[in-house]
């Protein structure tokens, strides 16, 4: 089974729309084709953003998604994350990279092109690939 780590924006997007690539990724997880890993920091960020920006039904969908995809919760050392990645990316995103590293995933999925698809990140060496949800779906379809 393919192991993935989702950035908060993927949960946000899937909660807003049942028809995008983010929702499709979570459907694959629900059907046990993908194994999702998360940290409480990422889940709290997604929940906070949904609470601030979206109606209640979106928040309810978020809770449903988290429950159904059965994300495996891992803990990270935030100081280690900052030490390892702060030269590459902003503080809050160091925790995303560390979560993906610690979970030993094949893919980190994010919609944050500004912070995760720039030259610094693209030229860095990670033990996982950083893709958007749609990119992973195309990758899986081509296999």
C-alpha positions in Angstrom: 0.0 0.0 0.0 1.3 3.5 -0.9 2.0 5.6 2.2 1.1 9.4 1.9 1.2 12.4 4.1 -1.2 15.2 3.4 -0.7 18.9 4.0 -3.5 20.8 5.7 -4.6 22.4 2.4 -5.5 19.0 1.0 -7.9 18.3 3.8 -9.3 21.8 3.4 -9.8 21.3 -0.3 -11.4 17.9 0.1 -13.7 19.3 2.8 -14.9 22.0 0.5 -15.5 19.9 -2.6 -16.3 16.2 -3.1 -15.2 16.4 -6.8 -11.6 17.5 -6.8 -8.3 15.6 -6.8 -8.0 16.1 -3.0 -11.3 14.4 -2.5 -10.3 11.7 -4.9 -7.1 11.0 -2.9 -9.2 10.7 0.3 -11.6 8.3 -1.5 -8.6 6.1 -2.4 -7.5 6.2 1.2 -11.0 5.3 2.3 -11.0 2.3 0.0 -7.6 1.3 1.5 -5.6 1.9 -1.7 -3.6 4.6 0.1 -2.4 4.7 3.7 -2.6 8.3 5.1 -0.4 9.6 7.9 -1.0 12.9 9.8 0.2 14.9 12.7 -2.1 16.7 15.2 -0.4 20.0 14.0 -1.5 19.5 10.4 -5.0 18.4 11.4 -5.4 21.4 13.8 -4.3 23.8 11.0 -6.8 22.3 8.6 -9.6 22.5 11.2 -8.7 26.1 12.2 -8.7 27.3 8.5 -12.0 25.6 7.9 -13.5 27.0 11.0 -12.4 30.6 10.1 -13.2 30.5 6.4 -16.0 28.0 5.7 -19.6 27.2 6.8 -20.3 24.5 9.4 -21.2 21.8 6.8 -17.6 22.0 5.5 -16.2 21.5 9.0 -18.6 18.5 9.5 -17.3 17.1 6.2 -13.7 17.5 7.4 -14.4 15.5 10.6 -16.1 12.8 8.4 -13.0 12.7 6.1 -10.6 12.3 8.9 -12.6 9.5 10.4 -13.1 7.7 7.1 -9.6 7.9 5.8 -8.3 6.4 9.1 -5.2 8.6 9.1 -2.4 7.2 11.3 -1.4 9.9 13.8 2.3 10.4 14.4 4.1 12.7 16.6 7.0 14.9 15.6 9.7 16.9 17.5 9.1 20.5 16.3 12.6 21.6 17.3 14.1 18.8 15.2 11.8 19.8 12.3 13.0 23.3 12.5 16.6 22.3 12.8 16.4 20.0 9.8 14.3 22.2 7.5 14.1 25.9 8.5 16.8 26.8 5.9 14.5 25.5 3.2 11.0 26.5 4.2 9.0 28.6 6.7 8.5 27.4 10.2 5.0 25.9 10.0 5.9 24.0 6.9 9.0 22.4 8.5 6.4 20.4 10.6 4.8 19.1 7.4 8.2 18.0 6.0 9.1 16.4 9.3 5.8 14.5 9.5 6.3 13.1 6.0 9.9 12.1 6.9 9.0 10.5 10.2 6.1 8.6 8.7 8.4 7.2 6.0 5.9 7.9 3.3 6.5 7.7 -0.5 4.6 11.0 -1.1 3.9 14.3 0.6 0.8 15.8 -1.1 0.3 19.6 -1.0 -1.5 22.3 -2.9 1.0 24.9 -1.6 3.0 25.6 -4.7 4.6 28.8 -3.3 6.4 27.0 -0.5 6.7 23.4 -1.7 7.3 23.7 -5.4 10.1 26.3 -5.4 13.7 25.9 -6.4 15.0 25.4 -2.9 12.6 22.5 -2.2 12.9 21.0 -5.7 16.7 20.8 -5.4 16.7 19.4 -1.9 16.9 15.7 -1.3 14.0 14.1 0.6 13.1 10.4 1.2 9.7 11.1 -0.4 8.3 12.9 -3.5 6.4 16.1 -3.1 3.4 16.3 -5.5 0.0 17.8 -5.8 -3.0 15.4 -5.4 -3.7 15.5 -9.1 -0.1 14.6 -9.9 -0.4 11.5 -7.7 -3.6 10.5 -9.3 -2.0 10.7 -12.7 1.1 8.8 -11.5 -1.1 6.0 -10.1 -3.1 5.9 -13.4 0.0 5.5 -15.5 1.1 2.4 -13.6 
